[in-house]
Amino acid sequence: MEQLRLTVSQQSVVNNGIAEKADLDCFRAELQKTEKRVVSVKEQLRKCQQTHTVYSDIATTYREISQGDYISKLVSEERKRQAAEKSRRKKNESI
């Protein structure tokens, strides 16, 4: 098992052109820079996803408004919500 690990490590050293300790230090520094860039790009992606969600919601709302009677749907949904709330209140009062 240890021999396999050494073989893999040796291949990594050769493949990455590491011949001296300075090369290894340089490689580690590049790795740290890369990790920092990955974190930065992930944060940018998260912000882009949030923006996409907001714009998608705006587009969906616009489409709903432009197709059919959006206000009537809102009024109908609000009446249903109020009726459900009133029903819950009556149940709570009767208990």
The first five atom37 places (N, CA, C, CB, O) and aatype in JSON, in Angstrom:
{
  "aatype": [12, 6, 5, 10, 1, 10, 16, 19, 15, 5, 5, 15, 19, 19, 2, 2, 7, 9, 0, 6, 11, 0, 3, 10, 3, 4, 13, 1, 0, 6, 10, 5, 11, 16, 6, 11, 1, 19, 19, 15, 19, 11, 6, 5, 10, 1, 11, 4, 5, 5, 16, 8, 16, 19, 18, 15, 3, 9, 0, 16, 16, 18, 1, 6, 9, 15, 5, 7, 3, 18, 9, 15, 11, 10, 19, 15, 6, 6, 1, 11, 1, 5, 0, 0, 6, 11, 15, 1, 1, 11, 11, 2, 6, 15, 9],
  "atom_mask": [
    [1, 1, 1, 1, 1],
    [1, 1, 1, 1, 1],
    [1, 1, 1, 1, 1],
    [1, 1, 1, 1, 1],
    [1, 1, 1, 1, 1],
    [1, 1, 1, 1, 1],
    [1, 1, 1, 1, 1],
    [1, 1, 1, 1, 1],
    [1, 1, 1, 1, 1],
    [1, 1, 1, 1, 1],
    [1, 1, 1, 1, 1],
    [1, 1, 1, 1, 1],
    [1, 1, 1, 1, 1],
    [1, 1, 1, 1, 1],
    [1, 1, 1, 1, 1],
    [1, 1, 1, 1, 1],
    [1, 1, 1, 0, 1],
    [1, 1, 1, 1, 1],
    [1, 1, 1, 1, 1],
    [1, 1, 1, 1, 1],
    [1, 1, 1, 1, 1],
    [1, 1, 1, 1, 1],
    [1, 1, 1, 1, 1],
    [1, 1, 1, 1, 1],
    [1, 1, 1, 1, 1],
    [1, 1, 1, 1, 1],
    [1, 1, 1, 1, 1],
    [1, 1, 1, 1, 1],
    [1, 1, 1, 1, 1],
    [1, 1, 1, 1, 1],
    [1, 1, 1, 1, 1],
    [1, 1, 1, 1, 1],
    [1, 1, 1, 1, 1],
    [1, 1, 1, 1, 1],
    [1, 1, 1, 1, 1],
    [1, 1, 1, 1, 1],
    [1, 1, 1, 1, 1],
    [1, 1, 1, 1, 1],
    [1, 1, 1, 1, 1],
    [1, 1, 1, 1, 1],
    [1, 1, 1, 1, 1],
    [1, 1, 1, 1, 1],
    [1, 1, 1, 1, 1],
    [1, 1, 1, 1, 1],
    [1, 1, 1, 1, 1],
    [1, 1, 1, 1, 1],
    [1, 1, 1, 1, 1],
    [1, 1, 1, 1, 1],
    [1, 1, 1, 1, 1],
    [1, 1, 1, 1, 1],
    [1, 1, 1, 1, 1],
    [1, 1, 1, 1, 1],
    [1, 1, 1, 1, 1],
    [1, 1, 1, 1, 1],
    [1, 1, 1, 1, 1],
    [1, 1, 1, 1, 1],
    [1, 1, 1, 1, 1],
    [1, 1, 1, 1, 1],
    [1, 1, 1, 1, 1],
    [1, 1, 1, 1, 1],
    [1, 1, 1, 1, 1],
    [1, 1, 1, 1, 1],
    [1, 1, 1, 1, 1],
    [1, 1, 1, 1, 1],
    [1, 1, 1, 1, 1],
    [1, 1, 1, 1, 1],
    [1, 1, 1, 1, 1],
    [1, 1, 1, 0, 1],
    [1, 1, 1, 1, 1],
    [1, 1, 1, 1, 1],
    [1, 1, 1, 1, 1],
    [1, 1, 1, 1, 1],
    [1, 1, 1, 1, 1],
    [1, 1, 1, 1, 1],
    [1, 1, 1, 1, 1],
    [1, 1, 1, 1, 1],
    [1, 1, 1, 1, 1],
    [1, 1, 1, 1, 1],
    [1, 1, 1, 1, 1],
    [1, 1, 1, 1, 1],
    [1, 1, 1, 1, 1],
    [1, 1, 1, 1, 1],
    [1, 1, 1, 1, 1],
    [1, 1, 1, 1, 1],
    [1, 1, 1, 1, 1],
    [1, 1, 1, 1, 1],
    [1, 1, 1, 1, 1],
    [1, 1, 1, 1, 1],
    [1, 1, 1, 1, 1],
    [1, 1, 1, 1, 1],
    [1, 1, 1, 1, 1],
    [1, 1, 1, 1, 1],
    [1, 1, 1, 1, 1],
    [1, 1, 1, 1, 1],
    [1, 1, 1, 1, 1]
  ],
  "atom_positions": [
    [[0.83, -1.19, 0.0], [0.0, 0.0, 0.0], [0.87, 1.26, 0.0], [-0.94, 0.0, 1.21], [0.63, 2.2, -0.75]],
    [[1.87, 1.23, 0.85], [2.79, 2.38, 0.93], [3.54, 2.56, -0.38], [3.78, 2.19, 2.09], [3.8, 3.68, -0.81]],
    [[3.9, 1.44, -1.01], [4.62, 1.51, -2.28], [3.75, 2.16, -3.36], [5.06, 0.09, -2.73], [4.24, 2.96, -4.16]],
    [[2.48, 1.82, -3.38], [1.56, 2.41, -4.36], [1.45, 3.92, -4.12], [0.16, 1.75, -4.26], [1.44, 4.7, -5.08]],
    [[1.37, 4.31, -2.88], [1.27, 5.73, -2.54], [2.52, 6.48, -3.0], [1.06, 5.9, -1.02], [2.43, 7.59, -3.52]],
    [[3.68, 5.89, -2.8], [4.93, 6.5, -3.23], [5.0, 6.63, -4.75], [6.12, 5.69, -2.72], [5.48, 7.63, -5.28]],
    [[4.52, 5.61, -5.43], [4.51, 5.63, -6.9], [3.62, 6.75, -7.42], [4.04, 4.27, -7.45], [4.0, 7.49, -8.33]],
    [[2.44, 6.86, -6.85], [1.51, 7.92, -7.26], [2.1, 9.29, -6.96], [0.14, 7.76, -6.55], [2.0, 10.2, -7.78]],
    [[2.72, 9.44, -5.8], [3.34, 10.72, -5.44], [4.47, 11.07, -6.39], [3.85, 10.67, -4.0], [4.63, 12.22, -6.79]],
    [[5.26, 10.06, -6.74], [6.38, 10.29, -7.65], [5.87, 10.72, -9.02], [7.24, 9.02, -7.79], [6.45, 11.61, -9.65]],
    [[4.8, 10.12, -9.49], [4.21, 10.5, -10.77], [3.71, 11.94, -10.72], [3.07, 9.55, -11.15], [3.86, 12.69, -11.69]],
    [[3.12, 12.32, -9.6], [2.62, 13.69, -9.46], [3.77, 14.69, -9.5], [1.84, 13.85, -8.15], [3.65, 15.75, -10.11]],
    [[4.86, 14.35, -8.84], [6.03, 15.23, -8.82], [6.58, 15.39, -10.23], [7.12, 14.68, -7.88], [6.88, 16.51, -10.65]],
    [[6.71, 14.3, -10.95], [7.23, 14.34, -12.32], [6.28, 15.09, -13.25], [7.47, 12.91, -12.85], [6.71, 15.93, -14.03]],
    [[5.0, 14.79, -13.17], [4.0, 15.41, -14.05], [3.9, 16.92, -13.85], [2.64, 14.78, -13.82], [3.57, 17.66, -14.78]],
    [[4.18, 17.39, -12.63], [4.08, 18.81, -12.34], [5.42, 19.54, -12.39], [3.46, 19.01, -10.99], [5.51, 20.71, -12.05]],
    [[6.45, 18.83, -12.82], [7.75, 19.47, -13.01], [8.4, 19.93, -11.73], [0.0, 0.0, 0.0], [9.09, 20.95, -11.71]],
    [[8.19, 19.21, -10.66], [8.77, 19.59, -9.37], [10.1, 18.86, -9.23], [7.8, 19.25, -8.19], [10.15, 17.64, -9.1]],
    [[11.19, 19.64, -9.25], [12.52, 19.06, -9.13], [13.22, 19.5, -7.85], [13.37, 19.43, -10.34], [14.11, 18.81, -7.35]],
    [[12.8, 20.64, -7.32], [13.44, 21.19, -6.12], [12.38, 21.65, -5.15], [14.4, 22.35, -6.47], [11.2, 21.73, -5.49]],
    [[12.81, 21.96, -3.94], [11.88, 22.45, -2.93], [11.26, 23.78, -3.37], [12.6, 22.62, -1.58], [10.1, 24.05, -3.07]],
    [[12.03, 24.59, -4.07], [11.51, 25.87, -4.56], [10.35, 25.64, -5.53], [12.63, 26.69, -5.24], [9.38, 26.39, -5.54]],
    [[10.47, 24.59, -6.35], [9.38, 24.26, -7.28], [8.12, 23.88, -6.5], [9.79, 23.1, -8.22], [7.0, 24.26, -6.86]],
    [[8.32, 23.12, -5.43], [7.19, 22.72, -4.6], [6.54, 23.94, -3.93], [7.64, 21.7, -3.53], [5.32, 24.04, -3.87]],
    [[7.38, 24.85, -3.45], [6.85, 26.07, -2.83], [6.06, 26.89, -3.85], [7.99, 26.91, -2.25], [5.01, 27.43, -3.53]],
    [[6.59, 26.98, -5.06], [5.9, 27.7, -6.13], [4.55, 27.03, -6.44], [6.78, 27.76, -7.4], [3.54, 27.7, -6.62]],
    [[4.57, 25.71, -6.5], [3.35, 24.95, -6.77], [2.3, 25.19, -5.69], [3.66, 23.44, -6.87], [1.13, 25.38, -5.99]],
    [[2.73, 25.19, -4.43], [1.81, 25.43, -3.32], [1.24, 26.85, -3.37], [2.52, 25.2, -1.97], [0.06, 27.07, -3.08]],
    [[2.08, 27.81, -3.72], [1.61, 29.2, -3.83], [0.55, 29.32, -4.93], [2.8, 30.16, -4.12], [-0.47, 29.99, -4.75]],
    [[0.8, 28.67, -6.05], [-0.18, 28.68, -7.15], [-1.48, 28.02, -6.72], [0.38, 27.98, -8.41], [-2.57, 28.47, -7.08]],
    [[-1.36, 26.94, -5.96], [-2.54, 26.25, -5.46], [-3.37, 27.16, -4.58], [-2.14, 24.99, -4.7], [-4.59, 27.19, -4.68]],
    [[-2.71, 27.92, -3.7], [-3.43, 28.85, -2.83], [-4.12, 29.95, -3.63], [-2.47, 29.49, -1.81], [-5.26, 30.3, -3.35]],
    [[-3.41, 30.48, -4.65], [-4.02, 31.51, -5.5], [-5.25, 30.94, -6.21], [-3.0, 32.03, -6.55], [-6.29, 31.59, -6.29]],
    [[-5.1, 29.73, -6.71], [-6.21, 29.09, -7.42], [-7.4, 28.87, -6.5], [-5.77, 27.75, -8.03], [-8.54, 29.11, -6.88]],
    [[-7.13, 28.42, -5.29], [-8.22, 28.21, -4.33], [-8.94, 29.52, -4.02], [-7.68, 27.58, -3.04], [-10.16, 29.54, -3.88]],
    [[-8.19, 30.61, -3.9], [-8.81, 31.92, -3.65], [-9.67, 32.35, -4.83], [-7.74, 32.98, -3.37], [-10.75, 32.9, -4.65]],
    [[-9.16, 32.1, -6.05], [-9.95, 32.45, -7.23], [-11.23, 31.61, -7.31], [-9.12, 32.25, -8.51], [-12.27, 32.12, -7.71]],
    [[-11.14, 30.35, -6.93], [-12.33, 29.48, -6.94], [-13.38, 30.03, -5.98], [-11.95, 28.03, -6.55], [-14.57, 30.07, -6.31]],
    [[-12.95, 30.45, -4.8], [-13.89, 31.01, -3.82], [-14.54, 32.27, -4.4], [-13.15, 31.34, -2.49], [-15.75, 32.47, -4.26]],
    [[-13.74, 33.11, -5.04], [-14.26, 34.35, -5.63], [-15.26, 34.05, -6.74], [-13.1, 35.19, -6.18], [-16.31, 34.69, -6.82]],
    [[-14.93, 33.1, -7.59], [-15.84, 32.76, -8.69], [-17.13, 32.14, -8.16], [-15.15, 31.79, -9.68], [-18.21, 32.39, -8.7]],
    [[-17.02, 31.33, -7.12], [-18.24, 30.75, -6.52], [-19.15, 31.85, -5.98], [-17.87, 29.76, -5.38], [-20.37, 31.78, -6.13]],
    [[-18.56, 32.87, -5.35], [-19.35, 33.99, -4.82], [-20.02, 34.75, -5.96], [-18.46, 34.93, -3.99], [-21.18, 35.13, -5.86]],
    [[-19.27, 34.98, -7.04], [-19.85, 35.65, -8.21], [-21.0, 34.83, -8.79], [-18.77, 35.89, -9.29], [-22.03, 35.38, -9.16]],
    [[-20.81, 33.53, -8.86], [-21.87, 32.65, -9.38], [-23.1, 32.72, -8.5], [-21.37, 31.19, -9.47], [-24.22, 32.78, -9.0]],
    [[-22.91, 32.71, -7.18], [-24.04, 32.8, -6.26], [-24.82, 34.1, -6.48], [-23.56, 32.72, -4.8], [-26.05, 34.1, -6.49]],
    [[-24.09, 35.21, -6.66], [-24.74, 36.5, -6.9], [-25.49, 36.49, -8.23], [-23.7, 37.65, -6.88], [-26.59, 37.02, -8.33]],
    [[-24.88, 35.89, -9.25], [-25.54, 35.8, -10.55], [-26.81, 34.96, -10.47], [-24.58, 35.2, -11.59], [-27.82, 35.29, -11.09]],
    [[-26.76, 33.87, -9.7], [-27.94, 33.04, -9.53], [-29.06, 33.8, -8.84], [-27.59, 31.78, -8.74], [-30.23, 33.66, -9.2]],
    [[-28.71, 34.61, -7.84], [-29.71, 35.42, -7.15], [-30.33, 36.42, -8.12], [-29.09, 36.15, -5.95], [-31.55, 36.6, -8.15]],
    [[-29.48, 37.08, -8.92], [-29.97, 38.05, -9.9], [-30.87, 37.36, -10.92], [-28.8, 38.75, -10.61], [-31.91, 37.9, -11.29]],
    [[-30.47, 36.18, -11.36], [-31.28, 35.43, -12.33], [-32.65, 35.1, -11.74], [-30.57, 34.13, -12.75], [-33.67, 35.21, -12.42]],
    [[-32.67, 34.7, -10.47], [-33.94, 34.39, -9.82], [-34.85, 35.6, -9.77], [-33.7, 33.86, -8.4], [-36.04, 35.5, -10.04]],
    [[-34.29, 36.75, -9.43], [-35.08, 37.99, -9.37], [-35.63, 38.33, -10.75], [-34.23, 39.16, -8.82], [-36.82, 38.62, -10.9]],
    [[-34.76, 38.31, -11.76], [-35.21, 38.64, -13.12], [-36.22, 37.63, -13.64], [-34.02, 38.7, -14.07], [-37.16, 37.99, -14.35]],
    [[-36.05, 36.38, -13.29], [-36.99, 35.35, -13.71], [-38.36, 35.6, -13.09], [-36.47, 33.95, -13.32], [-39.39, 35.45, -13.76]],
    [[-38.37, 35.97, -11.81], [-39.65, 36.29, -11.15], [-40.31, 37.5, -11.8], [-39.42, 36.55, -9.65], [-41.53, 37.53, -11.98]],
    [[-39.51, 38.49, -12.14], [-40.05, 39.68, -12.81], [-40.66, 39.3, -14.15], [-38.95, 40.76, -13.0], [-41.75, 39.74, -14.5]],
    [[-39.94, 38.48, -14.91], [-40.44, 38.05, -16.23], [-41.72, 37.25, -16.09], [-39.38, 37.22, -16.96], [-42.65, 37.44, -16.88]],
    [[-41.78, 36.36, -15.11], [-42.98, 35.56, -14.89], [-44.16, 36.44, -14.52], [-42.75, 34.51, -13.79], [-45.27, 36.27, -15.04]],
    [[-43.93, 37.4, -13.63], [-45.0, 38.31, -13.23], [-45.47, 39.15, -14.41], [-44.52, 39.23, -12.09], [-46.67, 39.34, -14.6]],
    [[-44.54, 39.64, -15.2], [-44.9, 40.43, -16.38], [-45.74, 39.61, -17.35], [-43.65, 40.96, -17.09], [-46.74, 40.08, -17.89]],
    [[-45.32, 38.36, -17.56], [-46.06, 37.49, -18.48], [-47.48, 37.26, -17.96], [-45.33, 36.13, -18.65], [-48.44, 37.29, -18.73]],
    [[-47.6, 37.04, -16.64], [-48.93, 36.83, -16.06], [-49.79, 38.08, -16.19], [-48.81, 36.43, -14.59], [-50.99, 37.99, -16.45]],
    [[-49.17, 39.24, -15.99], [-49.91, 40.5, -16.09], [-50.38, 40.73, -17.52], [-49.04, 41.68, -15.61], [-51.51, 41.15, -17.76]],
    [[-49.5, 40.44, -18.47], [-49.83, 40.73, -19.87], [-50.8, 39.72, -20.47], [-48.57, 40.78, -20.69], [-51.4, 39.98, -21.51]],
    [[-50.95, 38.57, -19.84], [-51.86, 37.55, -20.35], [-53.06, 37.46, -19.41], [-51.15, 36.17, -20.49], [-52.93, 37.04, -18.26]],
    [[-54.19, 37.84, -19.89], [-55.39, 37.69, -19.09], [-55.56, 38.77, -18.05], [0.0, 0.0, 0.0], [-54.91, 39.81, -18.08]],
    [[-56.46, 38.49, -17.14], [-56.87, 39.47, -16.12], [-56.13, 39.2, -14.82], [-58.39, 39.42, -15.9], [-56.64, 38.5, -13.94]],
    [[-54.95, 39.75, -14.7], [-54.08, 39.51, -13.55], [-54.69, 40.04, -12.25], [-52.72, 40.16, -13.79], [-54.63, 39.37, -11.22]],
    [[-55.27, 41.22, -12.3], [-55.85, 41.84, -11.1], [-57.0, 40.99, -10.56], [-56.35, 43.27, -11.4], [-57.12, 40.8, -9.35]],
    [[-57.83, 40.48, -11.45], [-58.95, 39.63, -11.0], [-58.43, 38.38, -10.31], [-59.85, 39.25, -12.2], [-59.0, 37.92, -9.32]],
    [[-57.34, 37.82, -10.84], [-56.74, 36.64, -10.2], [-56.24, 36.99, -8.81], [-55.59, 36.08, -11.06], [-56.43, 36.22, -7.86]],
    [[-55.59, 38.14, -8.68], [-55.09, 38.56, -7.36], [-56.23, 38.75, -6.37], [-54.28, 39.86, -7.49], [-56.14, 38.32, -5.22]],
    [[-57.3, 39.38, -6.82], [-58.47, 39.61, -5.95], [-59.07, 38.28, -5.53], [-59.53, 40.48, -6.66], [-59.41, 38.1, -4.36]],
    [[-59.2, 37.36, -6.47], [-59.76, 36.04, -6.18], [-58.9, 35.29, -5.17], [-59.91, 35.23, -7.47], [-59.42, 34.69, -4.23]],
    [[-57.59, 35.31, -5.36], [-56.69, 34.64, -4.42], [-56.76, 35.26, -3.03], [-55.25, 34.68, -4.94], [-56.73, 34.55, -2.03]],
    [[-56.86, 36.58, -2.97], [-56.95, 37.26, -1.68], [-58.26, 36.91, -0.98], [-56.83, 38.79, -1.86], [-58.27, 36.71, 0.23]],
    [[-59.35, 36.83, -1.72], [-60.64, 36.44, -1.12], [-60.57, 35.03, -0.56], [-61.77, 36.55, -2.16], [-61.08, 34.76, 0.53]],
    [[-59.94, 34.12, -1.31], [-59.77, 32.74, -0.83], [-58.94, 32.72, 0.45], [-59.12, 31.86, -1.91], [-59.25, 32.0, 1.39]],
    [[-57.88, 33.5, 0.46], [-57.01, 33.55, 1.63], [-57.77, 34.09, 2.84], [-55.77, 34.41, 1.35], [-57.64, 33.56, 3.94]],
    [[-58.56, 35.15, 2.63], [-59.33, 35.73, 3.72], [-60.4, 34.76, 4.22], [-59.97, 37.05, 3.27], [-60.65, 34.68, 5.42]],
    [[-61.03, 34.03, 3.3], [-62.05, 33.05, 3.7], [-61.41, 31.93, 4.52], [-62.76, 32.47, 2.45], [-61.98, 31.48, 5.51]],
    [[-60.24, 31.48, 4.12], [-59.55, 30.43, 4.87], [-59.16, 30.95, 6.25], [-58.29, 29.94, 4.11], [-59.27, 30.22, 7.24]],
    [[-58.71, 32.17, 6.32], [-58.33, 32.78, 7.6], [-59.56, 32.91, 8.5], [-57.68, 34.16, 7.37], [-59.48, 32.63, 9.7]],
    [[-60.67, 33.32, 7.94], [-61.91, 33.46, 8.7], [-62.37, 32.1, 9.23], [-63.01, 34.1, 7.82], [-62.83, 31.99, 10.37]],
    [[-62.24, 31.08, 8.4], [-62.61, 29.73, 8.8], [-61.72, 29.24, 9.95], [-62.51, 28.77, 7.61], [-62.22, 28.61, 10.88]],
    [[-60.43, 29.52, 9.88], [-59.51, 29.13, 10.95], [-59.86, 29.85, 12.26], [-58.05, 29.44, 10.55], [-59.79, 29.26, 13.34]],
    [[-60.22, 31.11, 12.15], [-60.58, 31.88, 13.35], [-61.83, 31.29, 14.03], [-60.83, 33.38, 12.98], [-61.91, 31.18, 15.25]],
    [[-62.82, 30.91, 13.18], [-64.06, 30.33, 13.74], [-63.76, 29.02, 14.45], [-65.11, 30.11, 12.62], [-64.32, 28.73, 15.51]],
    [[-62.88, 28.22, 13.86], [-62.52, 26.94, 14.49], [-61.83, 27.2, 15.83], [-61.59, 26.11, 13.56], [-62.11, 26.52, 16.81]],
    [[-60.94, 28.17, 15.87], [-60.21, 28.48, 17.1], [-61.13, 29.04, 18.18], [-59.09, 29.47, 16.82], [-60.95, 28.76, 19.36]],
    [[-62.13, 29.83, 17.76], [-63.07, 30.41, 18.72], [-64.01, 29.35, 19.29], [-63.88, 31.53, 18.05], [-64.42, 29.45, 20.44]],
    [[-64.34, 28.35, 18.49], [-65.28, 27.31, 18.95], [-64.6, 26.29, 19.85], [-65.91, 26.61, 17.76], [-65.28, 25.52, 20.52]],
    [[-63.3, 26.27, 19.86], [-62.58, 25.28, 20.7], [-62.46, 25.71, 22.1], [-61.21, 25.01, 20.16], [-61.88, 25.0, 22.92]]
  ]
}
